[in-house]
Amino acid sequence: MLDAEPACLLELRKFVSPEVVFGAGARRLAGRYAKNYGARRVLLVSDPGVVAAGWATEAARSLEEATLPFSLFTSVTANPRSEEVMAGAELYRADGCDVIVAVGGGSVIDCAKAIGIVSTNRRDIREFEGVDQVPVPMPPLLCVPTTGGTSADVSQFAIITNLAARTKIAIVSKAVVPDLSLVDPVTLTTMDPFLTACTGIDALVHAIEAFVSNAHSPLTDLHALQAVRLLCASLLPSLRAPQNLALRGQVMLGSLEAGLAFSNASLGVVHAMSHSLGGLLDLPHGECNAVLLRHVLPFNFPAARERFVAIGEAMGLKRSRLGATEGAAALIEATDELRRAAGLEARLSPRGVRKSDVPELAEQAIHDVCAVTNPRRANRRDLEVIYEEAL
């Protein structure tokens, strides 16, 4: 906690979280827990990559061992689309499902959340954009996350692509917090280096933005700083030793800590701008975050100087490097070193982003719910400048 902010201890804040089971073997408990929730037929949501890795098959076996029938839905893409959500909701309805089990990364879990929303509210998923716009809770949702970064398995966020409008919509509500997350670091051993890097950097940005968010609290601060420590210590070593379960466990725990932080403190303009890029150009979310972070840091630094100093110390930087004049530069250098070592892009233009895209990108980002909790208020022109710098 920062000594300069004792008043925040008295501010009203809420903190929501699902039940979490963490550790090797947690993934095998899906059937037992689904039965505990009274399931009669389960909708098992996954994607082709997770099926190929074998994790969806393990979940299916767990359901079979619990004598639970299930329907399998795997038509989920990297940035899940509203059409996919509606197709999944139709399968849920037609087959008489009453519990959802999601096995996969953030895309799968967000799609499963959205399927649940549609299943109980019986409206198009695009109608639930915004904060607290879900009137009827979704059916029980059990998650087995297979990536170390998105933390959709513990968050009150669901991000869905509106393909027709070329935008991403953010649905934020405690009604979309899963009931259970079975967090098993073993699932990370099948991630390729690019996915490991993207999701790991995404988790780090979750932690940083949650810590400087204008909605932070003492509870979220604890999780955010611990996430920074864990991820900065373990992400790069886990890339070099992908089968090392101790390192994968540290990354998975860092992702979980970051998820608990951002779910309750929200995020900032890095994510607002990244959502815009994903909606317009279908780009990898974590890589967009990695590029944008270095350009947002100097914009936000003056508005939350002491908090960024604390982040720098959690990353392992000496306080002497984080003084008033050098602090932002030291943080940018540290995050750049991490991004480069992880093998992620330095600019947006190699990913096909053009200067002519900037006005539309900024227009979408300024209306993203994540922009509201940025520590420094940004206008449309501010975001245009950041996008242009990142090209």
C-alpha positions in Angstrom: 0.0 0.0 0.0 1.2 3.5 -0.7 1.7 5.7 2.4 0.4 8.8 0.6 -3.1 7.3 0.1 -4.5 6.3 3.5 -7.9 7.7 2.5 -8.4 4.9 0.0 -8.7 2.5 2.9 -12.1 4.0 3.8 -13.6 4.2 0.3 -16.4 1.8 -0.6 -15.2 -0.9 -3.0 -16.6 -4.2 -4.0 -14.6 -7.3 -4.8 -16.0 -10.3 -6.7 -14.4 -13.6 -7.5 -15.4 -17.1 -8.5 -14.5 -20.2 -6.5 -11.0 -21.1 -7.5 -9.2 -24.5 -7.4 -5.5 -24.0 -8.3 -2.9 -26.7 -8.9 -1.9 -29.7 -11.1 -4.9 -31.9 -11.7 -7.5 -29.2 -11.2 -8.6 -29.6 -14.8 -9.8 -33.2 -14.1 -12.5 -32.0 -11.6 -14.8 -30.5 -14.2 -17.3 -33.4 -14.2 -17.4 -33.7 -10.4 -18.1 -30.0 -10.0 -20.6 -29.9 -12.8 -22.6 -32.6 -11.1 -22.3 -30.6 -7.8 -24.1 -27.8 -9.7 -27.0 -30.1 -10.5 -26.1 -30.4 -14.2 -28.3 -32.7 -16.3 -26.7 -31.9 -19.7 -23.6 -29.8 -20.2 -22.6 -27.5 -23.0 -18.8 -28.0 -23.4 -17.3 -25.0 -25.1 -13.8 -25.1 -26.6 -11.9 -24.4 -29.8 -10.1 -26.5 -32.4 -6.6 -25.7 -31.0 -7.6 -26.7 -27.5 -9.2 -29.9 -28.9 -6.0 -30.7 -30.7 -4.0 -30.2 -27.5 -6.2 -32.7 -25.7 -7.6 -30.6 -23.0 -11.2 -30.6 -24.3 -11.0 -34.4 -24.5 -9.9 -34.6 -20.9 -12.9 -32.5 -19.9 -15.2 -34.7 -21.9 -13.8 -37.7 -20.2 -14.3 -36.1 -16.8 -18.0 -35.4 -17.7 -18.4 -39.0 -18.9 -16.9 -40.3 -15.6 -19.5 -38.3 -13.8 -22.2 -39.8 -16.0 -23.1 -36.4 -17.5 -24.2 -36.1 -21.1 -22.8 -33.1 -23.0 -22.9 -31.3 -26.3 -19.7 -30.0 -27.7 -19.4 -26.5 -29.3 -16.0 -25.6 -30.8 -16.9 -22.9 -33.4 -14.9 -20.2 -31.6 -12.3 -18.0 -33.3 -9.4 -16.0 -31.7 -11.5 -12.9 -31.3 -15.0 -14.5 -30.6 -17.8 -13.1 -32.8 -21.4 -12.4 -32.0 -22.5 -14.9 -34.7 -20.5 -17.6 -32.9 -22.1 -16.7 -29.6 -25.6 -16.9 -31.1 -24.9 -20.3 -32.7 -23.6 -21.6 -29.3 -26.7 -20.3 -27.5 -28.9 -22.1 -30.1 -27.1 -25.4 -29.5 -27.5 -24.9 -25.7 -31.2 -24.3 -26.1 -31.9 -27.0 -28.7 -30.0 -29.7 -26.7 -31.6 -28.8 -23.3 -28.3 -27.9 -21.6 -28.3 -26.4 -18.1 -24.6 -25.9 -17.2 -21.7 -24.6 -19.3 -18.1 -25.9 -19.1 -15.5 -23.7 -20.9 -12.1 -25.2 -21.7 -9.7 -22.8 -23.4 -8.2 -19.3 -23.4 -9.9 -16.0 -23.1 -11.7 -16.3 -26.4 -13.4 -19.6 -25.5 -14.3 -18.4 -22.0 -15.6 -15.0 -23.2 -17.7 -16.9 -25.8 -19.0 -19.2 -23.2 -20.0 -16.3 -21.0 -21.8 -14.6 -23.8 -23.6 -17.9 -24.7 -24.8 -18.0 -21.0 -26.0 -14.4 -21.2 -28.0 -15.1 -24.3 -29.4 -18.4 -23.0 -31.0 -16.7 -20.0 -31.9 -13.3 -21.4 -32.9 -14.4 -24.9 -31.7 -11.4 -26.8 -28.8 -10.7 -29.2 -25.5 -10.5 -27.4 -24.8 -7.1 -28.9 -27.6 -5.6 -26.8 -25.6 -6.2 -23.5 -22.7 -3.8 -24.2 -21.6 -1.6 -21.3 -21.6 -1.8 -17.5 -24.3 -3.8 -15.6 -26.5 -4.4 -18.6 -27.2 -8.1 -17.9 -30.5 -8.3 -16.0 -30.8 -12.1 -15.7 -27.8 -14.1 -14.4 -26.3 -16.7 -16.8 -26.5 -20.5 -16.0 -23.7 -22.0 -14.0 -20.3 -21.6 -15.8 -17.3 -23.7 -14.9 -13.9 -22.8 -16.5 -10.7 -24.6 -17.2 -8.3 -21.9 -18.5 -5.6 -23.1 -20.9 -3.6 -19.8 -21.3 -1.6 -17.8 -18.7 -2.8 -14.3 -19.3 -6.4 -13.5 -20.2 -8.0 -14.3 -16.8 -11.4 -14.4 -18.3 -12.0 -17.3 -15.9 -12.2 -15.0 -12.9 -13.3 -11.6 -14.4 -16.6 -9.8 -14.8 -15.6 -8.8 -18.4 -16.6 -10.5 -21.7 -15.2 -9.0 -24.9 -17.1 -10.0 -28.1 -16.4 -8.9 -31.7 -19.2 -7.3 -33.7 -18.0 -8.3 -37.1 -20.5 -6.2 -39.0 -19.5 -3.0 -37.2 -15.8 -4.1 -37.0 -15.7 -3.3 -33.3 -15.3 -5.1 -30.0 -18.0 -4.7 -27.4 -17.2 -4.9 -23.7 -19.8 -6.5 -21.4 -19.0 -5.8 -17.8 -21.1 -7.2 -15.0 -20.8 -9.3 -11.9 -23.5 -11.4 -13.6 -20.8 -12.8 -16.0 -18.3 -13.8 -13.3 -17.9 -17.6 -13.6 -19.0 -19.8 -10.7 -15.8 -21.9 -10.7 -12.3 -21.7 -12.2 -10.2 -24.9 -12.3 -6.8 -23.3 -12.7 -4.3 -26.0 -13.8 -0.7 -24.9 -14.8 -0.2 -28.2 -16.7 -2.5 -26.8 -19.5 0.2 -24.1 -20.2 2.7 -26.8 -21.4 1.0 -27.0 -24.8 1.1 -23.3 -25.6 3.5 -22.2 -28.3 6.0 -19.4 -27.6 4.0 -16.7 -29.4 0.8 -17.5 -27.5 2.8 -17.7 -24.2 4.3 -14.3 -24.9 1.0 -12.7 -25.9 -1.0 -13.9 -23.0 1.8 -13.3 -20.5 2.2 -9.7 -21.6 -1.6 -9.3 -21.5 -1.5 -10.4 -17.9 1.2 -7.9 -17.1 -0.7 -5.1 -18.6 -3.8 -6.2 -16.7 -1.8 -5.8 -13.5 -0.2 -2.5 -14.4 -3.5 -0.9 -15.5 -5.4 -2.2 -12.5 -2.8 -0.8 -10.1 -3.0 2.7 -11.6 -6.7 2.6 -12.3 -8.8 5.3 -10.7 -11.0 2.5 -9.4 -8.2 0.6 -7.6 -8.5 -0.4 -3.9 -6.2 -1.9 -1.3 -7.5 -5.4 -2.2 -6.8 -5.0 -5.9 -3.4 -3.3 -5.2 -2.2 -6.5 -3.4 -3.1 -8.7 -6.3 -1.8 -6.3 -9.0 1.7 -5.9 -7.5 2.1 -9.6 -6.8 1.1 -10.3 -10.4 3.8 -7.9 -11.6 6.4 -9.6 -9.4 5.5 -13.1 -10.6 5.2 -12.4 -14.3 8.4 -10.4 -14.5 10.3 -13.2 -12.8 8.8 -16.2 -14.6 7.5 -15.3 -18.1 10.8 -15.2 -20.0 12.2 -18.3 -18.2 9.0 -20.2 -19.0 9.5 -19.4 -22.7 13.0 -21.0 -22.5 11.7 -24.0 -20.5 8.1 -24.6 -21.6 7.8 -28.0 -19.8 9.0 -26.6 -16.4 5.8 -26.8 -14.3 7.2 -24.7 -11.5 7.7 -21.8 -14.0 4.4 -22.4 -15.7 2.8 -22.4 -12.2 4.3 -19.0 -11.5 3.0 -17.6 -14.8 -0.5 -19.1 -14.2 -0.6 -17.7 -10.6 0.5 -14.3 -11.9 -2.3 -14.4 -14.5 -4.8 -15.3 -11.8 -3.6 -12.5 -9.5 -3.8 -10.0 -12.4 -7.3 -11.2 -13.2 -8.5 -10.7 -9.7 -7.1 -7.2 -9.8 -8.4 -5.9 -13.1 -11.8 -7.6 -12.7 -12.4 -5.4 -9.7 -10.4 -2.2 -10.6 -10.9 -2.3 -14.4 -8.3 -1.2 -16.9 -7.2 1.8 -18.9 -6.5 3.1 -22.4 -4.0 0.4 -23.3 -6.9 -2.1 -23.3 -9.3 0.4 -24.8 -7.0 1.0 -27.7 -6.2 -2.7 -28.0 -9.9 -3.6 -28.2 -10.3 -1.1 -31.0 -7.4 -2.7 -32.9 -8.8 -6.2 -32.4 -12.3 -5.1 -33.6 -11.2 -3.3 -36.7 -8.3 -5.4 -37.8 -8.6 -8.7 -35.9 -5.1 -8.4 -34.4 -3.6 -10.5 -31.5 -4.7 -8.8 -28.3 -1.6 -9.4 -26.2 0.7 -8.2 -28.9 -1.3 -5.0 -29.4 -1.0 -4.4 -25.6 2.8 -4.9 -25.8 3.2 -2.3 -28.5 0.8 0.2 -27.0 2.1 0.0 -23.4 5.4 1.8 -24.1 3.4 4.8 -25.7 0.7 5.0 -23.0 3.2 4.9 -20.1 4.6 8.4 -20.7 1.1 9.7 -21.2 -0.1 8.3 -17.8 3.0 8.6 -15.7 2.5 12.2 -14.5 -1.0 11.3 -13.3 0.1 8.3 -11.1 3.8 8.8 -10.5 4.1 7.1 -7.2 2.0 4.1 -8.4 4.3 3.7 -11.4 7.3 3.8 -9.1 5.8 1.0 -7.1 5.2 -1.0 -10.3 8.9 -0.4 -11.3 10.1 -1.7 -7.9 7.8 -4.8 -8.3 9.5 -5.3 -11.7 12.9 -5.3 -10.0 14.0 -1.8 -10.8 15.9 0.2 -8.2 14.0 3.2 -6.8 16.9 5.4 -7.8 16.1 4.7 -11.4 12.5 5.7 -10.9 13.0 9.3 -9.9 10.8 12.2 -11.1 12.7 12.8 -14.3 13.8 9.3 -15.3 10.9 7.1 -14.0 8.9 6.9 -17.2 12.0 6.2 -19.3 13.1 3.4 -16.9 9.7 1.7 -17.0 9.6 2.0 -20.8 13.1 0.5 -21.1 12.2 -2.4 -18.8 8.9 -3.2 -20.6 10.6 -2.9 -24.0 13.3 -5.4 -22.9 10.6 -7.8 -21.8 8.7 -7.4 -25.1 11.8 -7.8 -27.2 12.9 -10.9 -25.3 9.4 -12.4 -25.7 9.7 -11.9 -29.5 6.7 -9.5 -29.9 6.4 -6.7 -32.4 7.6 -3.2 -31.6 5.3 -1.3 -33.9 1.8 -1.6 -35.3 2.5 -1.0 -39.0 4.1 -4.4 -39.6 0.7 -5.8 -38.5 -1.1 -3.8 -41.2 -2.2 -0.8 -39.3 -2.2 2.4 -41.4 -2.3 6.0 -40.5 -5.6 6.3 -42.3 -7.0 3.8 -39.7 -6.1 6.1 -36.8 -9.2 8.3 -36.7 -11.6 5.3 -36.7 -9.5 3.5 -34.1 -9.4 6.5 -31.8 -13.2 7.0 -32.2 -13.9 3.4 -31.1 -11.3 3.5 -28.2 -12.6 6.7 -26.7 -16.0 5.0 -26.1 -14.5 1.8 -24.6 -15.5 1.2 -21.0 -11.8 0.7 -20.1 -11.0 4.3 -21.0 -13.2 5.5 -18.1 -10.8 4.2 -15.4 -7.6 5.4 -17.0 -5.6 7.5 -14.4 -5.4 10.4 -16.8 -8.4 11.5 -18.8 -7.7 11.1 -22.5 -9.5 12.8 -25.4 -9.8 11.6 -29.0 -6.8 13.5 -30.1 -4.6 12.1 -27.3 -5.5 8.6 -28.5 -4.8 9.5 -32.1 -1.3 10.7 -31.2 -0.6 7.5 -29.2 -1.7 5.4 -32.2 0.5 7.5 -34.6 3.5 7.1 -32.3 3.0 3.3 -32.2 2.9 2.9 -36.0 
